[in-house]
Amino acid sequence: MKDVVLRDVVAALEELYPPATAAEWDRVGLVTGDPEQPVRRVLFALDPTLAVIEEAAAWSADLLVTHHPLLLRGVHAVATTTAKGASVTRLIVSDTALYVAHTNADVADPGVSSVLADALGLTDQRGLTTMGPASGTTSYAAGRVGELPAPMSLAEFADLVDRALPRTVGGIRVSGPPEATVRTVAVMGGSGDDQFAAVRASGADVYVTADLRHHPVLEAREESRGGPPYLVDAGHWATESLWLASARERLLVAMGEDPVAPTRVEARISSIRTEPWTFVVGANAVSSPPEVRPES
């Protein structure tokens, strides 16, 4: 049986997540590695952190596939005195190739947002917005909008999100009245506070994404006059990490392997949580803003 080489795996990944569908600003594809090097072990992770790279080296992985880029912005040196330099050096010294599928994985179907929508049980899924690719004129659907099997309260929906996603240190943050009814749901894995206009246009009752900042959220809620779409911040790592299992399975199938019992190429998901937060203090669980009393 012919050995699998990196070129074969890259071809399979690029069939699943075409680089041409990535955003113009993105940096996807092969970062380190020799296209002719054998590949027997593939590790999937959300972020190419030093700890993840070390895990890949310790497992003797030939290829590390991550969602987030290592070199999104330009660097001028790869000395080990910086984290980026140490990362690149460790990858090369350990002979571990690195491949990135970022916004091209976001717009894929199945991709980051569709996997999130599936986890929430959404039906009748459609694209939330469109994203221009790095080349060509075709646009691709980013995010998803779908329907819950039955209406539920916003509080019940937040519990559903909590059960469906990996637990995070920060938990689930919600903006909206707990008793409000929701049925149509918009989702976007990772940072999505630049899509509020598209969410309103979609008719969604609630929007699940991450990295929601004070001013954009406040303005979005003002635009909604207190009504829908309500907002759920479920965390960047949690909303995107579900994709890893899908990517692993799809790659193995594309390589002609049984995902349960592969023979030529073994693949697994990193055991390291790359969520950067470690604990919270003083979180309050009130369902409405505290009363502000005038000074006497």
C-alpha positions as CSV (number, residue, x, y, z in Angstrom):
1,M,0.0,0.0,0.0
2,K,1.4,3.4,-1.0
3,D,2.5,5.6,1.8
4,V,0.7,8.9,2.3
5,V,2.8,12.0,1.9
6,L,2.0,15.6,2.9
7,R,1.2,16.6,-0.6
8,D,-1.7,14.0,-0.6
9,V,-3.1,15.3,2.7
10,V,-2.9,18.9,1.6
11,A,-4.8,18.1,-1.6
12,A,-7.5,16.5,0.4
13,L,-7.7,19.4,2.8
14,E,-7.9,21.9,0.0
15,E,-10.7,19.9,-1.6
16,L,-12.6,20.1,1.6
17,Y,-11.7,23.7,2.4
18,P,-10.6,25.5,-0.8
19,P,-8.1,28.2,-0.1
20,A,-9.7,30.4,-2.8
21,T,-12.8,30.7,-0.5
22,A,-10.7,32.3,2.3
23,A,-11.1,36.0,3.0
24,E,-8.6,38.3,1.3
25,W,-6.9,39.2,4.6
26,D,-6.5,35.6,5.7
27,R,-3.4,33.4,5.7
28,V,-4.3,29.8,5.1
29,G,-2.6,26.7,3.7
30,L,0.7,25.0,4.3
31,V,2.9,27.0,6.7
32,T,5.7,24.5,7.4
33,G,6.6,21.1,6.0
34,D,8.0,19.3,3.0
35,P,5.2,18.2,0.5
36,E,7.1,14.9,0.0
37,Q,7.4,14.0,3.7
38,P,5.4,10.9,4.9
39,V,2.3,11.5,7.0
40,R,1.2,8.9,9.4
41,R,-0.1,11.0,12.3
42,V,-2.3,14.2,12.1
43,L,-3.2,16.3,15.1
44,F,-6.1,18.7,14.9
45,A,-6.3,21.8,17.1
46,L,-8.0,25.2,17.2
47,D,-4.8,27.2,17.9
48,P,-1.1,26.6,17.1
49,T,0.1,27.5,20.5
50,L,3.5,26.5,21.9
51,A,1.8,23.9,24.1
52,V,-0.1,22.4,21.1
53,I,3.0,22.3,19.0
54,E,4.8,20.5,21.9
55,E,1.9,18.0,22.1
56,A,2.2,17.3,18.4
57,A,6.0,16.8,18.7
58,A,5.6,14.5,21.7
59,W,3.0,12.4,19.8
60,S,5.4,12.3,16.8
61,A,2.7,14.0,14.7
62,D,3.8,14.5,11.1
63,L,1.1,17.2,10.5
64,L,-0.6,19.7,12.8
65,V,-3.9,21.1,11.3
66,T,-5.2,24.2,13.0
67,H,-8.1,26.6,12.4
68,H,-6.3,29.8,13.5
69,P,-3.2,30.9,11.6
70,L,0.2,31.1,13.2
71,L,1.5,33.8,11.0
72,L,-1.6,36.0,10.2
73,R,0.5,39.2,10.4
74,G,4.0,39.7,9.1
75,V,7.0,38.8,11.2
76,H,10.6,39.8,10.5
77,A,12.4,37.2,12.5
78,V,11.9,33.7,13.8
79,A,14.4,33.7,16.6
80,T,13.3,31.7,19.6
81,T,13.3,34.9,21.7
82,T,9.7,35.4,20.6
83,A,6.7,33.0,20.8
84,K,6.2,33.0,17.1
85,G,9.9,32.3,16.5
86,A,9.9,29.5,19.0
87,S,6.8,28.0,17.5
88,V,8.2,28.0,13.9
89,T,11.5,26.6,15.2
90,R,9.9,23.8,17.1
91,L,7.8,22.8,14.2
92,I,10.8,22.7,11.9
93,V,13.1,20.9,14.4
94,S,10.4,18.3,15.2
95,D,9.7,17.9,11.5
96,T,6.0,18.7,12.1
97,A,4.2,20.3,9.2
98,L,1.6,22.9,9.9
99,Y,-1.5,23.5,7.8
100,V,-4.2,26.2,8.5
101,A,-7.9,26.2,7.4
102,H,-9.4,29.4,8.7
103,T,-12.0,31.5,6.9
104,N,-12.2,28.9,4.2
105,A,-13.3,26.4,6.9
106,D,-15.8,29.1,8.2
107,V,-17.7,29.2,4.9
108,A,-17.5,25.5,4.2
109,D,-20.6,23.3,4.4
110,P,-20.1,21.5,6.7
111,G,-17.8,24.1,8.3
112,V,-17.4,26.0,11.5
113,S,-20.8,27.7,11.6
114,S,-22.8,24.8,10.1
115,V,-21.3,22.4,12.7
116,L,-22.4,24.9,15.4
117,A,-25.8,25.2,14.0
118,D,-26.1,21.4,13.8
119,A,-25.1,21.2,17.5
120,L,-28.0,23.5,18.4
121,G,-30.4,21.3,16.4
122,L,-31.3,24.0,13.8
123,T,-33.3,23.1,10.8
124,D,-33.9,24.8,7.4
125,Q,-30.4,26.3,7.6
126,R,-29.3,29.1,5.3
127,G,-26.4,31.5,5.0
128,L,-26.3,34.5,7.3
129,T,-24.1,36.7,5.2
130,T,-21.6,36.6,2.4
131,M,-17.8,36.8,2.5
132,G,-15.6,37.8,-0.5
133,P,-12.8,35.3,-1.3
134,A,-9.1,36.0,-1.7
135,S,-9.5,35.5,-5.5
136,G,-12.3,35.5,-8.0
137,T,-15.7,37.1,-7.9
138,T,-17.8,34.5,-6.1
139,S,-19.0,35.2,-2.6
140,Y,-19.5,32.5,0.0
141,A,-22.0,32.1,2.8
142,A,-20.7,32.9,6.3
143,G,-22.6,32.1,9.4
144,R,-25.9,30.2,9.5
145,V,-29.6,31.0,10.2
146,G,-31.9,28.2,11.1
147,E,-35.0,27.2,13.1
148,L,-35.4,25.5,16.4
149,P,-37.8,22.5,16.4
150,A,-40.1,24.5,18.7
151,P,-40.2,27.9,20.3
152,M,-38.6,28.3,23.7
153,S,-37.7,31.0,26.1
154,L,-34.4,32.8,25.8
155,A,-33.4,31.4,29.2
156,E,-34.2,27.8,27.9
157,F,-32.3,28.5,24.8
158,A,-29.2,29.7,26.7
159,D,-29.4,26.4,28.7
160,L,-29.5,24.6,25.3
161,V,-26.4,26.4,24.2
162,D,-24.7,25.6,27.5
163,R,-25.4,21.9,27.1
164,A,-24.5,21.7,23.4
165,L,-21.1,23.5,23.6
166,P,-17.9,22.7,25.6
167,R,-17.9,24.4,29.0
168,T,-15.8,27.6,29.2
169,V,-14.5,29.6,32.1
170,G,-16.6,32.6,31.3
171,G,-19.8,30.6,30.7
172,I,-22.6,31.9,28.5
173,R,-23.4,35.6,28.5
174,V,-26.9,36.7,27.3
175,S,-28.4,40.0,26.4
176,G,-32.2,40.0,26.5
177,P,-35.1,39.2,28.8
178,P,-35.1,35.6,30.0
179,E,-38.8,35.1,29.2
180,A,-38.6,36.3,25.6
181,T,-39.6,33.7,23.0
182,V,-37.1,32.6,20.4
183,R,-37.4,30.3,17.4
184,T,-35.2,31.6,14.6
185,V,-31.5,31.5,15.4
186,A,-28.4,33.0,13.7
187,V,-25.0,31.6,14.5
188,M,-21.4,32.5,13.7
189,G,-18.5,30.7,15.2
190,G,-15.8,32.9,16.6
191,S,-15.9,36.7,16.5
192,G,-19.2,38.0,15.0
193,D,-20.0,41.4,16.3
194,D,-19.5,42.9,12.9
195,Q,-22.6,41.1,11.6
196,F,-25.4,42.6,13.6
197,A,-27.0,44.3,10.5
198,A,-27.1,40.9,8.7
199,V,-28.6,39.3,11.8
200,R,-31.4,41.9,12.0
201,A,-32.0,41.5,8.2
202,S,-32.3,37.7,8.6
203,G,-35.2,38.0,11.0
204,A,-33.4,36.0,13.7
205,D,-34.8,36.1,17.2
206,V,-31.4,35.4,18.8
207,Y,-27.7,35.5,17.6
208,V,-25.1,33.1,19.0
209,T,-21.4,34.1,18.5
210,A,-18.4,35.3,20.6
211,D,-16.1,38.1,21.5
212,L,-18.9,40.5,21.9
213,R,-17.6,43.9,23.0
214,H,-19.4,46.5,25.1
215,H,-20.0,49.3,22.5
216,P,-21.1,47.1,19.6
217,V,-23.5,45.2,21.8
218,L,-24.9,48.3,23.4
219,E,-25.5,49.8,20.0
220,A,-27.1,46.6,18.7
221,R,-29.5,46.4,21.6
222,E,-30.4,50.1,21.1
223,E,-31.1,49.4,17.4
224,S,-33.4,46.6,18.5
225,R,-35.2,48.8,21.0
226,G,-34.9,46.0,23.6
227,G,-36.5,43.4,21.3
228,P,-35.0,40.8,19.0
229,P,-32.4,39.8,18.0
230,Y,-31.2,38.9,21.5
231,L,-27.5,38.1,21.9
232,V,-25.6,35.1,23.2
233,D,-21.9,35.2,23.7
234,A,-20.8,31.6,24.0
235,G,-17.0,32.1,23.8
236,H,-14.6,32.0,20.8
237,W,-13.0,28.6,21.7
238,A,-16.3,26.9,22.4
239,T,-18.2,28.0,19.3
240,E,-15.3,26.9,17.0
241,S,-13.8,23.9,18.7
242,L,-16.8,21.7,17.7
243,W,-15.5,21.9,14.1
244,L,-12.4,19.9,14.9
245,A,-14.2,16.5,15.1
246,S,-15.9,17.2,11.8
247,A,-12.6,18.2,10.1
248,R,-10.9,15.1,11.4
249,E,-13.6,12.7,10.2
250,R,-13.9,14.4,6.8
251,L,-10.2,14.3,6.2
252,L,-9.9,10.6,7.0
253,V,-12.9,9.8,4.8
254,A,-11.3,11.9,2.0
255,M,-8.1,9.9,2.4
256,G,-10.0,6.7,2.1
257,E,-9.7,5.9,5.8
258,D,-12.2,4.5,8.3
259,P,-12.5,7.3,10.9
260,V,-13.0,4.7,13.6
261,A,-10.2,2.4,12.6
262,P,-7.8,4.1,10.2
263,T,-4.9,2.1,8.8
264,R,-2.5,4.4,7.0
265,V,-3.1,7.7,8.7
266,E,-4.0,8.2,12.4
267,A,-5.7,11.4,13.4
268,R,-6.8,12.8,16.7
269,I,-7.9,16.1,18.3
270,S,-5.6,17.9,20.6
271,S,-6.2,17.4,24.3
272,I,-5.2,21.0,25.1
273,R,-7.8,23.6,25.6
274,T,-6.6,26.8,24.1
275,E,-9.2,29.0,25.6
276,P,-7.0,31.7,27.2
277,W,-9.1,32.4,30.3
278,T,-8.5,30.4,33.5
279,F,-10.9,31.7,36.1
280,V,-13.5,34.4,36.8
281,V,-14.2,36.4,40.0
282,G,-17.4,38.2,41.0
283,A,-19.6,37.2,38.1
284,N,-23.2,38.2,38.7
285,A,-26.2,36.2,37.6
286,V,-28.9,38.9,37.8
287,S,-31.4,38.8,34.9
288,S,-31.8,42.6,34.7
289,P,-29.6,45.6,35.4
290,P,-29.4,46.6,39.1
291,E,-31.5,49.5,40.2
292,V,-29.6,52.8,40.2
293,R,-30.6,55.0,43.1
294,P,-30.0,58.7,43.1
295,E,-27.5,60.0,45.6
296,S,-29.2,61.5,48.7
